């Protein structure tokens, strides 16, 4: 997973971000990209602090660069790219 701490369980308060799946079966080790997509799109400050403390920065950066354009909404993708000083999203043609 690229976790800084040895934890696979998400805090129970995060259940609201995973309304459409069985929260008890979510493992940060197995589903890190799915978890990052929800926290980066919908997370409050507690969720973001948890993410920054628990997940290695390189894992977060790789997710944003690889999947951000497809899995994050445009505003969230742009925000996280600015926050981490990553290349901006190229405008869509058409």
C-alpha positions as CSV (number, residue, x, y, z in Angstrom):
1,X,0.0,0.0,0.0
2,X,2.8,2.4,0.7
3,X,1.5,3.1,4.2
4,X,3.6,4.9,6.7
5,X,1.9,3.1,9.5
6,X,0.9,-0.5,9.7
7,X,-2.9,-0.2,9.3
8,X,-5.2,-1.6,6.8
9,X,-8.4,-0.5,8.5
10,X,-10.0,2.9,7.7
11,X,-11.4,5.0,10.5
12,X,-15.1,4.3,11.0
13,X,-15.9,7.9,10.3
14,X,-14.9,7.4,6.7
15,X,-17.8,5.1,6.1
16,X,-19.7,8.0,4.6
17,X,-17.2,8.2,1.7
18,X,-17.8,4.5,0.8
19,X,-21.6,4.4,0.8
20,X,-21.7,2.0,-2.2
21,X,-19.4,-0.8,-1.0
22,X,-19.1,-3.0,2.0
23,X,-17.0,-0.8,4.2
24,X,-15.9,-3.7,6.5
25,X,-14.2,-5.4,3.5
26,X,-12.2,-2.3,2.5
27,X,-8.5,-2.8,3.0
28,X,-6.1,0.1,2.5
29,X,-3.5,-2.4,1.3
30,X,-5.7,-3.9,-1.3
31,X,-7.8,-0.9,-2.4
32,X,-5.6,2.1,-2.0
33,X,-6.4,3.7,-5.4
34,X,-10.2,3.5,-4.7
35,X,-9.7,4.9,-1.2
36,X,-7.5,7.8,-2.5
37,X,-10.1,8.6,-5.2
38,X,-12.8,9.0,-2.5
39,X,-10.6,11.0,-0.1
40,X,-9.2,13.3,-2.7
41,X,-12.6,14.0,-4.2
42,X,-14.8,14.1,-1.1
43,X,-12.6,14.0,2.0
44,X,-12.9,16.6,4.8
45,X,-9.8,17.9,6.7
46,X,-9.7,14.9,9.0
47,X,-9.7,12.5,6.1
48,X,-7.0,14.4,4.3
49,X,-4.8,14.6,7.4
50,X,-5.3,10.8,7.9
51,X,-4.3,10.3,4.2
52,X,-1.2,12.5,4.5
53,X,-0.1,10.8,7.7
54,X,-0.9,7.2,6.6
55,X,-0.1,7.0,2.9
56,X,3.4,7.6,1.5
57,X,3.6,10.8,-0.5
58,X,4.9,9.0,-3.5
59,X,1.8,6.7,-3.6
60,X,-0.4,9.8,-3.5
61,X,1.6,11.6,-6.2
62,X,1.6,8.5,-8.5
63,X,-2.2,8.1,-8.1
64,X,-2.8,11.8,-9.0
65,X,-0.5,11.6,-12.0
66,X,-1.7,8.3,-13.2
67,X,-5.4,8.3,-12.4
68,X,-6.3,11.9,-11.4
69,X,-7.5,12.9,-14.9
70,X,-9.9,10.0,-15.0
71,X,-11.0,9.4,-11.5
72,X,-11.0,12.8,-9.8
73,X,-13.4,15.5,-10.7
74,X,-11.8,18.4,-12.5
75,X,-11.7,20.8,-9.5
76,X,-10.2,18.2,-7.2
77,X,-7.7,17.1,-9.7
78,X,-6.5,20.7,-10.3
79,X,-6.5,21.4,-6.5
80,X,-4.3,18.4,-5.7
81,X,-1.9,19.1,-8.6
82,X,-1.4,22.6,-7.3
83,X,-1.1,21.4,-3.7
84,X,1.6,18.9,-4.6
85,X,3.2,21.2,-7.3
86,X,2.5,18.7,-10.1
87,X,2.1,19.6,-13.8
88,X,-1.3,21.2,-14.6
89,X,-4.0,19.3,-16.4
90,X,-3.9,20.0,-20.1
91,X,-7.1,21.5,-21.5
92,X,-9.4,19.0,-23.2
93,X,-9.6,19.5,-27.0
94,X,-12.9,19.5,-28.7
